[in-house]
Amino acid sequence: MSDVLSVALSRLSRVDGVRGALIVDAQAGVPVVSELADGVAEPAVAALAASLFRRTAKAAGAAAFGGLETLQLEAEAGHVVMAGAGELVVVVVAEADAQLGLIRLEAQRAAGSLA
């Protein structure tokens, strides 16, 4: 794992409430690197997050909103936060009570360092 990828994952994983972080190939939907808690299905999260990010980016473009920067999914038991980084997507899986502002900030920083 390169230093840039390692630093990005490390910063994200240290935020309270984060259950894991991945850097995913946006087109293939496969993880490039990941650091996940037990019980988080890496292949499924990577594939579905990449697909959701790509499709939402298309919708944002069609609505004339410009490029998609971040996407946040809220579910009963937690959140998935995604940030675009060119051909990569930074994906963070977080608990329901996690500090979402800090997670979004760190996801955007990570994406910026990779783009």
C-alpha positions as CSV (number, residue, x, y, z in Angstrom):
1,M,0.0,0.0,0.0
2,S,1.5,3.4,-1.0
3,D,2.1,6.0,1.7
4,V,-0.7,8.3,0.4
5,L,-3.2,5.5,0.5
6,S,-2.0,4.3,3.9
7,V,-2.2,7.8,5.4
8,A,-5.7,8.4,4.0
9,L,-7.0,5.1,5.4
10,S,-5.3,5.7,8.8
11,R,-6.8,9.1,9.3
12,L,-10.3,7.9,8.4
13,S,-10.1,4.8,10.5
14,R,-9.1,6.9,13.6
15,V,-12.3,8.9,13.6
16,D,-14.7,7.8,16.4
17,G,-17.5,5.7,15.1
18,V,-15.8,4.6,11.9
19,R,-16.2,0.9,11.3
20,G,-14.0,1.0,8.3
21,A,-12.7,2.8,5.2
22,L,-12.0,1.7,1.7
23,I,-10.5,3.2,-1.4
24,V,-12.4,1.7,-4.4
25,D,-11.8,1.7,-8.1
26,A,-14.9,3.7,-9.3
27,Q,-15.4,1.8,-12.6
28,A,-14.6,-1.7,-11.5
29,G,-16.2,-1.5,-8.1
30,V,-13.3,-3.4,-6.4
31,P,-11.4,-2.3,-3.4
32,V,-7.9,-1.0,-3.9
33,V,-7.1,-0.9,-0.2
34,S,-9.3,-1.3,2.8
35,E,-9.3,-1.3,6.6
36,L,-12.6,-2.7,7.9
37,A,-14.0,-4.0,11.1
38,D,-15.2,-7.6,11.3
39,G,-18.7,-8.1,9.9
40,V,-18.3,-5.4,7.1
41,A,-18.6,-7.2,3.7
42,E,-15.7,-5.7,1.8
43,P,-16.6,-6.8,-1.8
44,A,-20.3,-5.9,-1.5
45,V,-19.6,-2.5,0.1
46,A,-17.0,-1.7,-2.6
47,A,-19.1,-2.7,-5.5
48,L,-22.4,-1.1,-4.3
49,A,-20.7,2.1,-3.2
50,A,-18.9,2.5,-6.5
51,S,-22.1,1.9,-8.5
52,L,-24.1,4.2,-6.3
53,F,-21.5,7.0,-6.6
54,R,-21.3,6.6,-10.4
55,R,-25.1,6.7,-10.9
56,T,-25.5,9.6,-8.5
57,A,-22.8,11.5,-10.4
58,K,-24.7,11.0,-13.6
59,A,-27.9,12.2,-12.0
60,A,-26.1,15.3,-10.6
61,G,-24.7,16.0,-14.1
62,A,-28.1,15.6,-15.7
63,A,-29.6,18.0,-13.2
64,A,-26.8,20.5,-14.2
65,F,-25.4,20.5,-10.6
66,G,-21.8,19.8,-11.8
67,G,-19.5,17.1,-10.6
68,L,-20.4,15.0,-7.5
69,E,-18.0,15.6,-4.6
70,T,-19.5,13.7,-1.7
71,L,-22.4,11.4,-1.1
72,Q,-23.9,10.3,2.2
73,L,-26.2,7.4,2.7
74,E,-28.1,7.2,6.0
75,A,-29.6,3.9,7.2
76,E,-31.1,2.7,10.5
77,A,-27.8,1.5,12.0
78,G,-25.3,3.7,10.3
79,H,-23.9,5.7,7.4
80,V,-21.9,5.3,4.3
81,V,-20.0,8.4,3.2
82,M,-18.3,8.5,-0.2
83,A,-16.0,11.1,-1.8
84,G,-14.8,11.1,-5.4
85,A,-11.1,11.1,-6.2
86,G,-10.9,10.9,-9.9
87,E,-10.9,7.2,-10.8
88,L,-11.2,6.3,-7.1
89,V,-13.9,6.6,-4.5
90,V,-13.2,7.0,-0.8
91,V,-15.8,5.0,1.1
92,V,-16.3,5.3,4.9
93,V,-18.7,3.0,6.9
94,A,-19.7,4.6,10.1
95,E,-22.0,3.9,13.1
96,A,-25.2,5.8,13.5
97,D,-23.8,8.1,16.2
98,A,-20.5,8.9,14.5
99,Q,-19.2,12.4,14.0
100,L,-20.4,12.8,10.4
101,G,-19.0,16.3,9.9
102,L,-15.5,15.1,10.8
103,I,-16.0,12.0,8.7
104,R,-17.0,14.1,5.7
105,L,-14.1,16.4,6.2
106,E,-11.6,13.5,6.4
107,A,-13.2,11.8,3.4
108,Q,-12.8,15.0,1.3
109,R,-9.2,15.4,2.5
110,A,-8.4,11.8,1.6
111,A,-10.1,12.3,-1.9
112,G,-8.1,15.5,-2.4
113,S,-4.8,13.7,-1.6
114,L,-5.6,11.0,-4.1
115,A,-7.0,13.0,-7.1
